[in-house]
Amino acid sequence: MQWWPRSGTERQAFKNGFDDLMPAAPGIFAWGLVTGVAMVKSGLTIPQALGMTFAVFAGSAQLSALPLIAAAAPVWVIFVTALVVNLRFVIYSAAIRHEFAHLSWRRKLLIGYLTGDIGFVKFMERLQRDPLFPHKDWTMLGSSVGNWLAWQVGSCIGIFAAAFIPPHWGLGLAGTLALLALLIPQCLGHSAWKPTLVGACVAGTVAVLAYGLPMKLGLLLGVVCGIAAALLVEPREPHVHSSMQEAR
């Protein structure tokens, strides 16, 4: 498997994806920092936290699992919660399956592991602007590597600095505000804004209303309801993929 772009066009595609991600890097870094601190504050050792951030690499799943781990919830509850929270990546995979169907399974695994929310969104924005741009896999990898680096640097700093960061600094609020600065433009800044906005509003509302549920299950319920609401209002446009195929 080719691990690094060789030709000039491949390097440019990787750079395009990486550059697309950079404006969002501070927000991703901030949320990674918050998650790193949260893992240690929840009782994980530094090796355990490092293992979780590199193996799982899914902030929402990590943050949803941490209170369950701290509450000694059954393993199956932790597993199902993390699984449901990350179901959106199944939708992501379905959205880009036509672009990467020709790749080897190893390359698909690499892209799948590195893919994060913001990296995926940046790739889709470029795909909407130009459905026929070359070296899509390298562009996706560029966005995903930028996402991964911003997250892991923030997360590792949070893990090692957790003992020295006092709670009154309010990093959780800072991370939330940073994500809101990313979320709002993503909800309104593209043609398919309606499902995204509806899903985000429903998920947030349900999660707040169900905050008192045991074992932090309000977050899980919010995610499920948000995904369901987004799918209900998603426009059925099968001609989009067919027209893209014809353009190829």
LINRANOR-V212686 format. One record per run of one state. SS is the DSSP state (2 for helix, 1 for strand, 0 for the rest). FROM is the first residue (numbers start at 1). TO is the last residue. If there is no record, write none. Layout:
BEGIN
((SS | FROM | TO) (SS | FROM | TO))
END
This chain:
BEGIN
((0 | 1 | 7) (2 | 8 | 22) (0 | 23 | 24) (2 | 25 | 41) (0 | 42 | 45) (2 | 46 | 55) (0 | 56 | 58) (2 | 59 | 70) (0 | 71 | 74) (2 | 75 | 85) (0 | 86 | 87) (2 | 88 | 100) (0 | 101 | 104) (2 | 105 | 114) (0 | 115 | 116) (2 | 117 | 129) (0 | 130 | 135) (2 | 136 | 164) (0 | 165 | 166) (2 | 167 | 169) (0 | 170 | 170) (2 | 171 | 188) (0 | 189 | 192) (2 | 193 | 209) (0 | 210 | 213) (2 | 214 | 233) (0 | 234 | 238) (2 | 239 | 247) (0 | 248 | 248))
END
